[in-house]
Amino acid sequence: MPKMKTRRAAAKRFEVSGTGKLVRHKAYKSHILTKKTTKRKRNLRKATVIDQTNNRQMKRCMPYA
């Protein structure tokens, strides 16, 4: 059986936490930041766990994660 390939796009966007959950960074933090409040920008810095509905597909995209 040949090795399975990792989807590079998914590998660049998600990482696995210590407990095995997939973690992603939040969107809307790249430009047009002047109109966004400091509180909103601060909350966008934090990483968050991906939704359970996408978990199975993303685990398949990254078989060795």
N, CA, C and O atoms as CSV, one atom per row, in Angstrom:
chain,resi,resn,atom,element,x,y,z
A,1,MET,N,N,0.843,-1.186,0.000
A,1,MET,CA,C,0.000,0.000,0.000
A,1,MET,C,C,0.890,1.252,0.000
A,1,MET,O,O,1.759,1.380,0.863
A,2,PRO,N,N,0.694,2.156,-0.930
A,2,PRO,CA,C,1.526,3.364,-0.945
A,2,PRO,C,C,1.137,4.310,0.187
A,2,PRO,O,O,0.068,4.196,0.789
A,3,LYS,N,N,2.041,5.244,0.452
A,3,LYS,CA,C,1.750,6.248,1.475
A,3,LYS,C,C,0.589,7.128,1.043
A,3,LYS,O,O,0.386,7.380,-0.145
A,4,MET,N,N,-0.169,7.591,2.030
A,4,MET,CA,C,-1.245,8.540,1.739
A,4,MET,C,C,-0.656,9.941,1.696
A,4,MET,O,O,0.262,10.261,2.451
A,5,LYS,N,N,-1.187,10.771,0.815
A,5,LYS,CA,C,-0.686,12.135,0.704
A,5,LYS,C,C,-1.497,13.079,1.593
A,5,LYS,O,O,-2.718,12.975,1.706
A,6,THR,N,N,-0.774,13.993,2.210
A,6,THR,CA,C,-1.414,15.041,3.001
A,6,THR,C,C,-1.838,16.156,2.075
A,6,THR,O,O,-1.088,16.537,1.177
A,7,ARG,N,N,-3.041,16.690,2.281
A,7,ARG,CA,C,-3.471,17.868,1.538
A,7,ARG,C,C,-2.720,19.064,2.107
A,7,ARG,O,O,-2.946,19.465,3.248
A,8,ARG,N,N,-1.827,19.630,1.302
A,8,ARG,CA,C,-0.948,20.682,1.799
A,8,ARG,C,C,-1.725,21.927,2.222
A,8,ARG,O,O,-1.331,22.608,3.169
A,9,ALA,N,N,-2.816,22.228,1.533
A,9,ALA,CA,C,-3.613,23.408,1.896
A,9,ALA,C,C,-4.164,23.268,3.314
A,9,ALA,O,O,-4.167,24.232,4.079
A,10,ALA,N,N,-4.629,22.071,3.663
A,10,ALA,CA,C,-5.165,21.839,5.003
A,10,ALA,C,C,-4.048,21.848,6.044
A,10,ALA,O,O,-4.234,22.358,7.149
A,11,ALA,N,N,-2.900,21.292,5.701
A,11,ALA,CA,C,-1.787,21.227,6.635
A,11,ALA,C,C,-1.274,22.618,6.988
A,11,ALA,O,O,-0.791,22.836,8.099
A,12,LYS,N,N,-1.376,23.558,6.054
A,12,LYS,CA,C,-0.932,24.925,6.307
A,12,LYS,C,C,-1.936,25.699,7.157
A,12,LYS,O,O,-1.563,26.658,7.833
A,13,ARG,N,N,-3.184,25.300,7.131
A,13,ARG,CA,C,-4.224,26.065,7.820
A,13,ARG,C,C,-4.589,25.519,9.199
A,13,ARG,O,O,-5.062,26.272,10.050
A,14,PHE,N,N,-4.381,24.246,9.430
A,14,PHE,CA,C,-4.797,23.633,10.691
A,14,PHE,C,C,-3.608,22.998,11.382
A,14,PHE,O,O,-2.664,22.543,10.735
A,15,GLU,N,N,-3.666,22.973,12.710
A,15,GLU,CA,C,-2.678,22.222,13.466
A,15,GLU,C,C,-3.399,21.424,14.541
A,15,GLU,O,O,-4.530,21.740,14.910
A,16,VAL,N,N,-2.740,20.398,15.034
A,16,VAL,CA,C,-3.360,19.506,16.007
A,16,VAL,C,C,-2.950,19.949,17.404
A,16,VAL,O,O,-1.771,20.177,17.671
A,17,SER,N,N,-3.924,20.068,18.284
A,17,SER,CA,C,-3.637,20.459,19.665
A,17,SER,C,C,-3.113,19.245,20.434
A,17,SER,O,O,-3.057,18.134,19.905
A,18,GLY,N,N,-2.740,19.473,21.661
A,18,GLY,CA,C,-2.216,18.407,22.495
A,18,GLY,C,C,-3.229,17.312,22.760
A,18,GLY,O,O,-2.858,16.157,22.970
A,19,THR,N,N,-4.515,17.670,22.753
A,19,THR,CA,C,-5.568,16.685,23.007
A,19,THR,C,C,-6.064,16.027,21.729
A,19,THR,O,O,-6.967,15.192,21.779
A,20,GLY,N,N,-5.487,16.392,20.576
A,20,GLY,CA,C,-5.857,15.761,19.315
A,20,GLY,C,C,-6.920,16.497,18.524
A,20,GLY,O,O,-7.372,16.006,17.490
A,21,LYS,N,N,-7.331,17.674,18.997
A,21,LYS,CA,C,-8.327,18.451,18.268
A,21,LYS,C,C,-7.638,19.307,17.214
A,21,LYS,O,O,-6.477,19.685,17.366
A,22,LEU,N,N,-8.368,19.606,16.144
A,22,LEU,CA,C,-7.827,20.470,15.104
A,22,LEU,C,C,-8.114,21.924,15.443
A,22,LEU,O,O,-9.236,22.280,15.805
A,23,VAL,N,N,-7.096,22.752,15.322
A,23,VAL,CA,C,-7.179,24.152,15.694
A,23,VAL,C,C,-6.951,24.998,14.451
A,23,VAL,O,O,-6.102,24.677,13.620
A,24,ARG,N,N,-7.714,26.085,14.326
A,24,ARG,CA,C,-7.572,26.996,13.196
A,24,ARG,C,C,-7.460,28.421,13.699
A,24,ARG,O,O,-7.811,28.719,14.841
A,25,HIS,N,N,-6.965,29.302,12.830
A,25,HIS,CA,C,-6.923,30.721,13.154
A,25,HIS,C,C,-8.146,31.397,12.564
A,25,HIS,O,O,-8.721,30.914,11.589
A,26,LYS,N,N,-8.537,32.499,13.147
A,26,LYS,CA,C,-9.749,33.186,12.724
A,26,LYS,C,C,-9.485,34.087,11.518
A,26,LYS,O,O,-8.361,34.535,11.290
A,27,ALA,N,N,-10.533,34.335,10.763
A,27,ALA,CA,C,-10.454,35.189,9.580
A,27,ALA,C,C,-10.702,36.652,9.961
A,27,ALA,O,O,-10.942,36.965,11.127
A,28,TYR,N,N,-10.640,37.541,8.970
A,28,TYR,CA,C,-10.934,38.976,9.110
A,28,TYR,C,C,-9.902,39.733,9.930
A,28,TYR,O,O,-10.249,40.695,10.615
A,29,LYS,N,N,-8.637,39.317,9.877
A,29,LYS,CA,C,-7.599,39.990,10.650
A,29,LYS,C,C,-6.474,40.484,9.740
A,29,LYS,O,O,-5.393,40.809,10.232
A,30,SER,N,N,-6.701,40.549,8.422
A,30,SER,CA,C,-5.590,40.870,7.531
A,30,SER,C,C,-5.565,42.313,7.054
A,30,SER,O,O,-4.482,42.878,6.899
A,31,HIS,N,N,-6.701,42.925,6.817
A,31,HIS,CA,C,-6.707,44.317,6.351
A,31,HIS,C,C,-8.018,44.993,6.745
A,31,HIS,O,O,-8.925,44.350,7.275
A,32,ILE,N,N,-8.106,46.286,6.483
A,32,ILE,CA,C,-9.226,47.137,6.914
A,32,ILE,C,C,-9.416,47.002,8.434
A,32,ILE,O,O,-10.505,46.684,8.912
A,33,LEU,N,N,-8.343,47.249,9.168
A,33,LEU,CA,C,-8.369,47.063,10.615
A,33,LEU,C,C,-8.741,48.334,11.369
A,33,LEU,O,O,-9.006,48.283,12.570
A,34,THR,N,N,-8.765,49.474,10.680
A,34,THR,CA,C,-9.020,50.726,11.395
A,34,THR,C,C,-10.452,50.816,11.895
A,34,THR,O,O,-10.699,51.397,12.952
A,35,LYS,N,N,-11.392,50.257,11.162
A,35,LYS,CA,C,-12.787,50.339,11.588
A,35,LYS,C,C,-13.163,49.267,12.606
A,35,LYS,O,O,-14.244,49.326,13.192
A,36,LYS,N,N,-12.301,48.308,12.819
A,36,LYS,CA,C,-12.598,47.253,13.786
A,36,LYS,C,C,-12.114,47.680,15.165
A,36,LYS,O,O,-11.063,48.306,15.301
A,37,THR,N,N,-12.883,47.339,16.172
A,37,THR,CA,C,-12.530,47.744,17.529
A,37,THR,C,C,-11.331,46.932,18.028
A,37,THR,O,O,-11.019,45.858,17.515
A,38,THR,N,N,-10.674,47.488,19.048
A,38,THR,CA,C,-9.521,46.811,19.640
A,38,THR,C,C,-9.918,45.470,20.235
A,38,THR,O,O,-9.182,44.489,20.133
A,39,LYS,N,N,-11.084,45.439,20.852
A,39,LYS,CA,C,-11.583,44.195,21.456
A,39,LYS,C,C,-11.794,43.129,20.390
A,39,LYS,O,O,-11.437,41.967,20.581
A,40,ARG,N,N,-12.378,43.536,19.264
A,40,ARG,CA,C,-12.641,42.588,18.176
A,40,ARG,C,C,-11.341,42.044,17.590
A,40,ARG,O,O,-11.227,40.848,17.323
A,41,LYS,N,N,-10.362,42.926,17.390
A,41,LYS,CA,C,-9.069,42.491,16.841
A,41,LYS,C,C,-8.330,41.581,17.815
A,41,LYS,O,O,-7.665,40.628,17.411
A,42,ARG,N,N,-8.457,41.889,19.101
A,42,ARG,CA,C,-7.814,41.063,20.132
A,42,ARG,C,C,-8.400,39.658,20.147
A,42,ARG,O,O,-7.672,38.677,20.293
A,43,ASN,N,N,-9.724,39.565,19.994
A,43,ASN,CA,C,-10.369,38.251,19.979
A,43,ASN,C,C,-10.053,37.469,18.708
A,43,ASN,O,O,-10.086,36.239,18.721
A,44,LEU,N,N,-9.750,38.156,17.619
A,44,LEU,CA,C,-9.398,37.473,16.375
A,44,LEU,C,C,-7.999,36.856,16.427
A,44,LEU,O,O,-7.669,35.993,15.613
A,45,ARG,N,N,-7.180,37.296,17.382
A,45,ARG,CA,C,-5.835,36.724,17.517
A,45,ARG,C,C,-5.872,35.274,17.981
A,45,ARG,O,O,-5.011,34.475,17.614
A,46,LYS,N,N,-6.854,34.946,18.774
A,46,LYS,CA,C,-6.896,33.629,19.408
A,46,LYS,C,C,-7.258,32.544,18.399
A,46,LYS,O,O,-8.087,32.745,17.511
A,47,ALA,N,N,-6.629,31.413,18.555
A,47,ALA,CA,C,-6.989,30.256,17.731
A,47,ALA,C,C,-8.239,29.616,18.311
A,47,ALA,O,O,-8.550,29.796,19.489
A,48,THR,N,N,-8.944,28.877,17.489
A,48,THR,CA,C,-10.176,28.230,17.943
A,48,THR,C,C,-10.252,26.816,17.377
A,48,THR,O,O,-9.652,26.519,16.344
A,49,VAL,N,N,-10.984,25.960,18.051
A,49,VAL,CA,C,-11.158,24.569,17.624
A,49,VAL,C,C,-12.141,24.545,16.448
A,49,VAL,O,O,-13.131,25.276,16.454
A,50,ILE,N,N,-11.869,23.708,15.440
A,50,ILE,CA,C,-12.771,23.661,14.284
A,50,ILE,C,C,-14.088,22.998,14.678
A,50,ILE,O,O,-14.163,22.251,15.653
A,51,ASP,N,N,-15.101,23.286,13.906
A,51,ASP,CA,C,-16.434,22.774,14.184
A,51,ASP,C,C,-16.474,21.260,13.986
A,51,ASP,O,O,-15.767,20.719,13.136
A,52,GLN,N,N,-17.299,20.586,14.773
A,52,GLN,CA,C,-17.405,19.122,14.705
A,52,GLN,C,C,-17.883,18.631,13.343
A,52,GLN,O,O,-17.556,17.514,12.943
A,53,THR,N,N,-18.657,19.456,12.620
A,53,THR,CA,C,-19.172,19.020,11.323
A,53,THR,C,C,-18.060,18.880,10.290
A,53,THR,O,O,-18.200,18.117,9.334
A,54,ASN,N,N,-16.955,19.609,10.469
A,54,ASN,CA,C,-15.834,19.546,9.525
A,54,ASN,C,C,-14.713,18.633,10.001
A,54,ASN,O,O,-13.738,18.419,9.281
A,55,ASN,N,N,-14.842,18.102,11.190
A,55,ASN,CA,C,-13.726,17.379,11.810
A,55,ASN,C,C,-13.312,16.149,11.016
A,55,ASN,O,O,-12.120,15.933,10.795
A,56,ARG,N,N,-14.266,15.345,10.587
A,56,ARG,CA,C,-13.936,14.098,9.891
A,56,ARG,C,C,-13.255,14.357,8.562
A,56,ARG,O,O,-12.281,13.685,8.221
A,57,GLN,N,N,-13.762,15.340,7.796
A,57,GLN,CA,C,-13.162,15.653,6.505
A,57,GLN,C,C,-11.729,16.145,6.668
A,57,GLN,O,O,-10.851,15.755,5.898
A,58,MET,N,N,-11.486,16.989,7.655
A,58,MET,CA,C,-10.147,17.546,7.851
A,58,MET,C,C,-9.169,16.486,8.340
A,58,MET,O,O,-7.993,16.515,7.976
A,59,LYS,N,N,-9.634,15.563,9.149
A,59,LYS,CA,C,-8.759,14.460,9.592
A,59,LYS,C,C,-8.351,13.590,8.408
A,59,LYS,O,O,-7.233,13.076,8.365
A,60,ARG,N,N,-9.266,13.426,7.441
A,60,ARG,CA,C,-8.927,12.666,6.245
A,60,ARG,C,C,-7.933,13.405,5.366
A,60,ARG,O,O,-7.090,12.791,4.712
A,61,CYS,N,N,-8.038,14.729,5.355
A,61,CYS,CA,C,-7.104,15.535,4.558
A,61,CYS,C,C,-5.696,15.462,5.121
A,61,CYS,O,O,-4.718,15.601,4.385
A,62,MET,N,N,-5.592,15.241,6.437
A,62,MET,CA,C,-4.287,15.177,7.099
A,62,MET,C,C,-4.151,13.838,7.817
A,62,MET,O,O,-4.310,13.762,9.035
A,63,PRO,N,N,-3.856,12.782,7.060
A,63,PRO,CA,C,-3.872,11.445,7.666
A,63,PRO,C,C,-2.781,11.217,8.727
A,63,PRO,O,O,-2.928,10.338,9.575
A,64,TYR,N,N,-1.698,11.995,8.688
A,64,TYR,CA,C,-0.608,11.774,9.639
A,64,TYR,C,C,-0.581,12.806,10.746
A,64,TYR,O,O,0.380,12.862,11.514
A,65,ALA,N,N,-1.607,13.615,10.843
A,65,ALA,CA,C,-1.633,14.658,11.892
A,65,ALA,C,C,-2.067,14.069,13.219
A,65,ALA,O,O,-2.149,14.787,14.215
